[in-house]
Amino acid sequence: MIHSHHSTSRREFLKAAALTATALSLTPLPAAERAVTTTNKKPWYLRTLRWGQTNITEIDPERYDVDWWRKQWKRTHTQGVIINAGGIVAYYPSQVPLHRAAQRLGDRDLFGELCRAAHEDGLVVFARMDSNRAHEEFYRAHPDWFCLDATGQPYRAGELYVTCVNGPYYEEHIPAILREIANRYHPEGFTDNSWSGLGRGSVCHCENCRRKFRERSGKEIPSSKDWNSPAYREWIRWNYDRRLEIWELNNRTTQAAGGPDCIWSGMNSGSISGQCQSFRDYRAICDRAEIIMLDHQSRSDGAGFQQNGEAGKLIHGLLGWDKLVPESMAMYQAGKPTFRMSSKPAAEARMWMLDGIAGGLQPWWHHVGADHEDRRMYRTAEPVFRWHQDNESVLVNRQPIATIGVVWSQQNCDFYGRDDADLLVELPWRGMTQALVRARIPYLPVHADHIDRDARKFSALVLPNLGALSDSQIAAIRRFVAGGGGIVATGESSLFNEYGDPRPDYALADLFGAHLNSLALAFDEGRRRKQASDTAHTYLRLTPELRSRVDGPRNHNEPVATGERHPVLRGFEETDILPFGGLLDGLRLDAGSQVLLTFVPAFPVYPPETAWMREPKTDRPGLVLNTTNSGARIAFLPADLDRRFARDNLPDHGDLLANLIRWTAKDGIPMAVEGPGLLDCHLYQQPGRVILHLVNLTSAGTWRQPLHELIPVGPLNIGVKLPEKLEAAHARLLVANEKVRITSAHGSVRFEIKSILDHEVALIDRR
């Protein structure tokens, strides 16, 4: 009976919305309040560098102190604000049918007040929407606009009902709200916190979805998850495409109502797996975006602060370094646990902001609610924002310098990682990038579709268990190698096509110099995931064995040391084994391939009396090196040390990964930092100068949030290879605010930084 009841017909809805838009368009704001969009030739989305947001709750209309927050905007040198406008609830007197007013809005037009105040203060306004849910009265009026499960029951999130991306809610209701706000208040643009609808973990079976999917594919909506089903794969692709249609629809709507610069930019995640779960194709979105609003508020213990800098580099690699990526940086305790009303420790918030800035993000302070009993959070942003304003010229419009590219794609996360993306995709990525950070080697994330575009930047590409690769991506890797570029590949890289179907062999087997022995192993998903997830008491044996040269007890069975070890094993001269923890299958090797590590199978750990190797040596390779006719160096690591390093944090794993990267890159690393501590190193150039941004990750909370104390490190000896035609004469430290003495030789400069507390920026120029 509910499904046949419509309190507001669609015709009435559209008529009311059109009349509202017409009426409101007659009352524009005064010209003085619109001056913010015309005082600079650059559009607002290319020049607004510092943002602020008070995420308004439904009780805030009774208590919002606009005057105090205007002072906070000024104290923090904020240039743009994100203000709650509409969606689930309206913070202004909306005339769009069923656009429910916030609980305590009353007669107040809170969005209008804040928008006017911001424009008077010369600030840009992003009208914030939250548009994937609605209250019960909306559902009862339009049940066909909402998501249904396989039994026909509506999906709910608490007391709210989840709206369907394929229905009139997204096609009619939200555009009507966007037009109303644009015509009445003239915000510079719109953003949306929850624009992409139901996630991948749920399937909508409403009539709109069933009809549209049938029109596209000729198939019925899949009833269950089946990654090997053509219908399920098509359903995944269809959902991605629908989110792009929504992105384009909303931009057409806002630009038609508010002018060509009135863009809509829904918020996105800093997590690739998060983007996958929400059907948001980062590469395709960045192709369409003028600005990316990044909703990424806290670190995990495993990923650390450095993940924020990496997110900036990854997104700019898609969007371009001439555009902006503001990030919502929580002033409250986000993450696990979350306490929205309590201040995040200042050190934790500060370091998250600084590493994001080092990676190219623009700061955006964020509070939930307009009034807080814990008022410590109001002081956190100001010193960072003040420093950012003083040094903004070196923090934007710069190009990164890195010779190592780490390759990724969402298809690898979706179709290879599938339901185990954290295990199969994220852990190998994290371990490899942690090794790079630890070794102070600057790197850039590279989308697998952009290898040809970006190849000239890099000496080596890293494929961290990049299982799913298309034929065109494989061809791009081959062109990179033909040009002399090195490769480090781990695990099952290139063993699957773009849909996660096993290939008969590694697609890059000839480059690896190693081949799959049994295709059956690739088909056995359960076995592969068990090998990846379990930790066994296994080791890797180094070749040649050298322990007979090293002091220690003699059992007269030590092999005679013959020859010297390869440079990738530098630092392991006093051991013949490394801890592993994984499992390895045999491979078939090409003539000329060099095997430097072999597998030692598991043996008992307990009781200690039984802990001795039952099979000390096998011929199962853990590391294979190859050199191509073009001179390219290839390192294939079937032993998943990148994943193991992310899980176990064993220094041996990180050291070996760094050695492999240096060898394949022929030691073509553009900088070196010598001294104590864990540092995240970002290197950039602008015309006539080089910028080195160092973030000190050394702290009592390096691997566990929240951080509560900063620990200084130093002195640090820095070496930087300069771009061609740049002869440096000066170096300044922008945090310590002092000049440093440099020495120049052979196109490089060296200098010393005495101490770093949280971060330092060295500006090397010819002035």
N, C-alpha and C positions, 0 to 999 in steps of 0.2 A: 504493500500500500504506500510505503514511503516513496518508492520509485516512481509513482504516478502523480505525485503531488508537486506542483511548481508554483510557489507563491509569486514569483516574478518571471514572466515569460522572457525569452531571449530578445524578442522584438522590443519589449518594454525596457529591458536592460540597456540595449544599444541606443535606443532613443534617449533615455535619461542621461546616459553617458555623453552622447553627442551634445545635448543641450547644455550640460554642465561645462564641457570644454569650451563651447561658444561663449557662454556667459562669463566664464572666468578669464577668457582671453582679453576681455575689455578692461581688466584692471592690472596692467603691468606695474612693476615697481618703478620708482623714479630713476632717471638716468644715472644719478650719482651712485645709486646702489648697484648699478650694472657696470660701473667703470672698471671693476676688477677684470673683466674679460677683454678690455680694449686697451689697457695701459701698456701692453707689451706685444710685440709682433708675434711672438711665439704663442700658440694656444695654451690655455691654462694647464692642460695635461702634460705639457713638456716643461713647465717652469715651476710647478708647485712641488716643493721639495720636502716640506715638513707638514705632517698631518696630525690631527687630534680627533678623538671621538669620545663622547659620553654616550654610551649605549643606553638609551632611555628605557626605563622600566615603566610599567603601566601606572605606578603610583607617583611617578616623577612630576606629572603636570601640576600637582599640588605643592611641590616643594622645589622646583627647579629655580635656582638662583642665577639668572642669566648674567647679571652684572659680575658676579664672582667668576664665572667661567670665562667671561670676556677678558678679565684680568689674567686668567690662566693662559688663555690663548696668547696674550701679549708676552707673558713671562717666558713661555716656551718657544717664542718666535714661530708660532704655528702659522702656516700660510693657507691651509685648507682644512675644512672640518667635514666630518661625516655625521649627518644628522638624521635620526630616525624619522621617516615620513609615513610610509604606509605598507600595506601587504596584509599580514595577519590582522593587525590593528592599525588604525589611523591616528596620527598625532596632530591632525588638523581637522577642521570640520568638512569632511568629505561629502559630496553629493552622489558618489558612485553607489548604486544599489548594493547592499550587503557588505559594504566596506565599513566594518564595525569600528566605532571609536574606542580608543584606549579607555580602560576602566574609569580613570579619574580625570579624563580630559575636561569634562564639563563644558563650559563655554570658552575655554582657553584654546587659542591656536598656537600651540607650543612650537610646532615646526616653523610656522610663519614668523614667530618672534625671533627664533634662533637664526633663521635664514636671513631675516632683515638685519639683525645685529652683526652677523658675519659679513654681509655685504657692506655694511657701514664701516666695518673695520678693515675692509680691503681683502677679505678672505674669500677663497673659493669654497663653494658648497657642493658636496656630493650628497644627494638625497638618498638615504639608505632605505632599501626595501627588504622585506622578509616574506617571500611569497610562495611557499610550498605547502601551507597548511591553512585551515580555516575552522571556525567554530561550528557547532552543531546546527545552528539555524541556517547557515549557508549550505551545509550538506543536505539538510531536509528540503531546501529550495531547489537545489541542483544536484541530486545524487549522481547523475551521469557525468559530473565533472570531477569525480574523485576516483582514487585507485581502489581496485577490488582484488582480493585474493582469489585463489582457484575455486573457493566455495561460494564466491559472490559477496563475501563480507568486506566492508571497507577497512582499509589500513588506517590505523590510528597511531598517533604519537601523543601519549598522555590523553588529555581531554580534547585534543584537536584531531581533525580528519585530514589525511594526506591527499593533496590535489594531484591530478594526473597531468603530465606534461603534454599529452596528446589531446586534451580537451579544451573547451571554451574558457576555462579559468585562465590558462596561459595565452590563449589566442584572442580573448575579448576582455576579460575582467582586468588583468594586469595592464594591458595597453591602455585601457580607459583610465586607470589610476595614474599611469605615467603621463598621459596627456593632461589630466586635471592638474597635477602638480607642476608640470612644465609651464602650462598656461597661466597659472595663478602666481607661482613663486619664482620662476626663472632660475632654478639652480643651474650650476654649470654642467652637472651631469648626474647620473644615477648609478648606484651600485646595489648589489643584492647579496645578502648573506646566504640564502638557501635557494638559489635560482634553478638548480638542476634536478629537483624532484626526487622521486624514489630511487634508492641506490640499487646496486647490482645484486645485493643479497635478497631482493624481493622481486617478484614478477607481477606486473599489473595485468589483470584479465578483464578490464572494463571493455565495453563495446567499442569505444574509440580506439583503444590499442589493438583490439582484435581485428577491427576493420582495416586500420592503416597498415598493420603488419601484413595482412593478407594481400592488400593492394600492392605492397612492395615486393613481397617474396613469393606469393602464391601459397604460403604455408600458414598453419595455425600457430598461435603463440605456444612456445614450448611449455609443456606442463611441469617439467622438472629440469634441473641443471644437468647438462650432458655436454662436456667440452668437445666430445668427438662427434656430436650431432651437427650436421649442416644447418639445421633450423636454429639451434641454440647459438651457433657462431653468427648467423645472420641477425639474430635478435640482438646480440652484443653490438654489432656494427650499426644496426638500425638505431639503437639507443644513443650511440655516440653522435650519429648524424642528426638526431632530433635535438640534441642539446645545442648543436651548431645552428640549427634553424631558429631556435629560441633566441640565441645570441643575436642573430641577424635581424629577427623580427623586432626585438626590443630596441636595437639601434635605429632601425628605420622609424620606429615610433617616436623615440625621443628626439631624433634629429629633425623629423618633420614638425614636431611641436615646438622644439626649442632652438632650432638652428643647427648648422652643420657641426658645430663644436659641442653640442649637447649630447655627449656620448653616454652609452650604457655600458658598464663594465662589471659583470658579476664577479664576486670574490672567488678566488681559487686557492687551492691548498699548496703547501710547500712539499707535500709528500706525493710521489708518483703513484704509489699504491692507493692513496686517498683519491687522487684524480681518477684512477681506474674504477674504483668502487662507485664513483659518482658519474661515470660516463663523460668525463671532461677531457677531451683530447687537447693536451697542452700545446702541441705543435700547431694544430689547426686553429686553436683559439688565438694564439699569439700572431698567427697570420692575419687575424681579423681585428686585433686589439690595438688601441692607441696607448693604453696604460693597463698594467695588471695590478689589481688590488689583491694583495696576498694576505689571506687569513691563516696565519701560521704563528702561533703565539708562545710556544714553549718548546724546550728540548726534551728528548728522552735521555735516560742515563747512558744508553748505548751509543747514541748518535752524537751527543755533546753539542757545545756551542758551535763547533765548526760546521755542523749541518746547516746552520742558518746562512753562513757565508756561501756554502755550496749551493743552497737554494737560489741565492741571488745570481750566481754565475750560470746555473742551469737555465733559469728563466730568461736572463739576458741573452743567452746563446740562441734562444728561440725568437725573442722579441726584438733583439738588437740593443746595442749599448747606447743608442741615442734616445731611447725611451726610458720611462720611469717605472719602478716597481715599489710602491709604498707597501709597507708590511705592518699589519696590526700587531703591536708589541704591548702585551698585557702589563699593566701596572699592578694587577692583582695576582694572586698565586694561581697560575694556570697549570695545566698538565696534571700529573697524578701525585698527590691529591689536588683537587681543585677547590679553592676557597675564594669565591668571587668578591667577598666583602673584605678580605684581608690583603694587606699590602704584600706584594712579592718582595722578598729581601732585595734591597737596593743593588747589591753586588750581582745577584742573579739577573735582574732585569737589565742592568747596565751592560753586562757581558753579552747577553742575547742581542741587545741593540747594536753593540759595537761590532760583533762579528758579522751581523747582517749588513751593516754599513760598509764594512771591509769588502764584502762580496757584492756590493753594488745596490743594496736596498735603500729605500728612503724611509726614515723613521716616522712612526705613527703611534702616538701614545693612545692607550685604550683603557677606559674605565667602564665598568658595568654599574649603572645607576648614577644619579646626579648628586648624591650626598652619601658620605661614608663616615662611620665612626672611627675607622682606622685611617687617619689622615696623613700617615707617613707616605702613602702612595703619591700624594700630590707633589712631593719634592723630587721624585726620582728622575723624571724626564728632563727637567730644566737644564742641568749642567751638560747633558749629552746634546740636547738640542741647541744650546748656546754654542758649544764647540762646533757642531755641525754647521751652524750659520756662519761662523767665523772662517770655516775652511771649505765651504761648499764648492768652491771653484775646482778643487782637486778631487771631489767625491762624485762628480757626474761628468758626462761627456768625455769618457776616457776609454781606452781599449786595453783589454787584458793582455799580458805577456805570459805565455805558457807554451811549453813544447810537448806536453803530455796531454792527450785527450782520452777521457774515459767515456766509452760508448754506452748508450742506453736507448731504450725505446719503451713506449707503453705496451706495444704488442708483445714484448718479451715478458712484461709483468702480467698481462692478461692471459696470453695463450700458452706461454711456457710456465710461468709461475702459477697460473690458474688459482686454485684455492690454497696454495702454499707459497704465495709470493714472498712473504717475509723470509722463509727458509731458502727458497731457490733463487731469489733475485735480490732482495734487499740486503741480506747478510753478506753475500759476496761483494756487492757494491760497497757496503759500509766498511768491510775489512780492507778492501783495496784502497779506498780513499783515506781511511785511517792510517794506512801505511804511508801514503803520500804525505799526509799532514805531518806525521811523526818524523819523516825524513826531510821535511821542509822543502818538498818538491812542488812547485806551483803546477796546477793542473786545471783543465776545463772540462765540464761535462759536454759531450758531443752527441746529438741525436743521430741515430743510425741512418736517417735519411739525409743528413747534412755532411756526411763524410767527404764527399767530393767538394762541397762548397768550402769546407774548413781545412782541407788536407794540408794546404801550404803552411799552416801555422805550426804543424806538429812534426816532431821527430819520431814519435811512437804513439800508437793507439793501444789502449787497454780494453780487453773484452772480459769483464768479470762475470763468468758464467752466463754469457749472452747466448742462451740456448736457441732462441727463436730469431732467425734472420731470413729475410726474403732474398730471392735471387738477385734483385737489384742492389740490395745492401751488401751481399756477398761480392758482387762485381765491383762495388765501390771500394771495399777493403782490398781486393786484388789490385786495383789501380793504385791504391796508396802504397802497397808493397812494391809494385813494379817501379814506382818512383823512388824507391829506396827507404820507405818508412818502415819502422820496426813494429812488431806486434807482441803483446803479452796477452795470451788467452788462457782462461782457466776452465776447469770442469767440463761442462758439456757444450761449450761455445760452438756454434754453427752446426749442431747435431740435429736441429729441427727447423722446419719451415716456419713461415709467419703465423701459421695456425697451431703450431705445437705438434705437428705430425713428424714422427721420426724420419730422418733421411737414411739412406742405406749406409752412409758413412759421414764423417765430419765433412761439411762442404768445403772446409779449408784444410782437409787432410794432407794434401800435397805440400802446403806451406808448413803445417805442423811437422811433417815427416813422420806422422803416426796415423794409424787407421784403426777403426773399430773392429774388434774381433767377432762380435756377435750382435746382430741387429736385435735379437730377442731381448737383450739387456735394455736397449733403448725403449722398447715397447712396455717393459715391466715398470709401470709408474710407481707401484707400491714399493718395489725393491729400491728404485732410485731414491725415493723420498726417505726411506728408512736409512739408506746409506748417508744421506745428507743430514738427517736429524740425529742419528745415534752417535755417541762418542765411544770409540773402542780404544783399547790399550795397544795402539799401533805406532810404528815409527817409520822414518824414512832414512835409508842408508846413503851416505855421501860417497861419491866416487871421484878420485881414488881414495882408499882408506889410508889415513896418515897416523893412526894412533901409535904405531911403532916408533915414530919420531918424538913422541910426547912423553914426558916423565909420568910414570905411574907404575903400578904393579905389573909384572910380566907373567903371562901364562904360557909363553912359548908357542902360542897358536896365532899370534897377531900376523896379519898378512904383511908382506914386505911392501913398504911404501914405494910406489913407482910414479915418477913424474910429479907435476904440480897441478893444483886444482884450477878450475876455470874461475875467472874473476867474479862470476855470480855467486860463488861460494866464499867470497872474501869475508873474514870475520869468524869463520867456523874452523879454523886451523887446529883447534885442540879437541875436536869431537868428530866422530865418524857417524853419528846418528843425530837426527832431529826428532822431537816429538811430533806426532801427526794427529792421531785421534780418529781419522776417517778410514774408509775402505777403498780399495782399488781393484779394478779388473785389468786383465792383461790387454795389451795393444800389439798390433802388428806394425813394425817400424820399417821405414825406408832405409836403404843403404845410405850411410853418411850422417844419419841422425845421431845426435850425441845425447846419451842418457846420463844425467848427473845424480839423480836420486832414484832409488828403488825401494819397493815396499817391504816392510817387515810386518808379517801378520800378527794378529792379536795373540796374547798369551796371558796367563792369570796375573791378577794384581794381588789378590788375597788368597790365603795368608802369605805374608812376605816370603816364606820359605819356598813358595812355588813360582816366584816372579823371576823367571829366566826365559830367554828366547827359545821357543821350540823350533822355529824356522828362521834363523838369523838372516838369511839372504834369499831373495827371489829375483826373477827377471821382470817383474811388473813395474813399468816405469812410472815414476812420480813427477819427473821433470824431463822434458825433451827440448833440446836446442837445435836450431837449424839456421842456415844462412842461404839465402836465395841467390840466383844468378845476378840480380840487381844489387847485391850487397846488403839487402835488408836482413836484419836480425830478427828471428822468430823464437819466442819462448812459449812453449805449450806446457801448462801445469795441470795435468789431469788430477793431481792431488789438490783438493779444494782448500788451499791454505788461506785464500782470501776469506772464505766463509769461516774457517777455523779461527782466524785472527779476530774477526768480529765477535765470535762467541767466547774465545778463551783468552784473548789479549796476551798471547805468548810473544815475547820480544823476538824470538828466533823467526817466527812467521813474518812479522813485520819487516825484519832486516832482510830476509830473503826476497820478499816482494819488492822492496826498494832496490835491491841489487839487480833484480831482473829488469826493472824499469830503466835504471841507469844504463845497463848494458844494451838493451834494445834501442835506446835513444842515443847510443854512442856517446854517452856522457854529455849530451847537448842540453844541459840544464842551465837556465839563464841566471841563476842566483845560488848563493850558498850562505848559510847562517850557522855560525859556529858559536857554541856556548850552551849553558844549561837551560832546561825547561822544555815544555810542550808549547809550540808556537804554530799558529795558523798564518801562513804567509801568502799574501796577495800582491802581485806585481802588475802595474799598469803603466801606460804611456799616454802622454798628451804631447802636442807639438812643442818640441824643445825641452821636454823634461820627462823624467821617470818617477813614478810614485810607488813606494813600497809600504804596504800597510801590514803591520805585524800585530797579531792579537795574542796576548799571553793567556793560554789555556791552563797554565799551571796553577792549581789551587787545591784547597782542602776538599772541594766539591767537584773535582774534575769529572768523576764518573758517577756522581750521585747528586741530583738536584734536591733542594735549592742550594746554591752557593751562598756562603755567608761571610767569606773572608778572601781578600785578594792577596796574593803572594808575589812580590816582585822577583824578577829574574835579571841576570846580567853579570858581567858585561858580555856583549854579543859582538862578534866580529862579522861584518857583513861584506859580501862580495856580490856585485851586480854587473852582468854583461850588458853593455849599453846598445841600444839600437844603432843601426848604421847612421852615420853623419851626425851623431850627437857626441859632442866633446864636452863632458861635464866640467864645470868650474866650481860649483857650490853645492852644498847639501845642508838642508835645514830639517830639524825635527819639530813637527807641528804640534805635538803634545807637550814635550819638554820645553818648547819654544826657545830653541837654541840652535846655533850653527855648529856643524861638526866639520872636522878636517877630513878631506878625502885625499887618497892617492890614486893616480890613474896609470894604467899600463895595459897595453894590448887590447884596447877597446873595453876595458872593465874598470870599475872603481871599487875601492875598499874604504871602509870607515868603521867606526866603533860606536855602538850605542851602550852607554854605561848601565842603564837600568830601564826596565819596562814594568810598570805596575799592571795596567789593564791592556793598553794598546799604545802603539806609536806609529806615526806616519813620517817616513823619510822622503823628502822632496829633493830630487837630484836634478839640477837644471844647469843651463849654460850662462845664466845671467851673471 
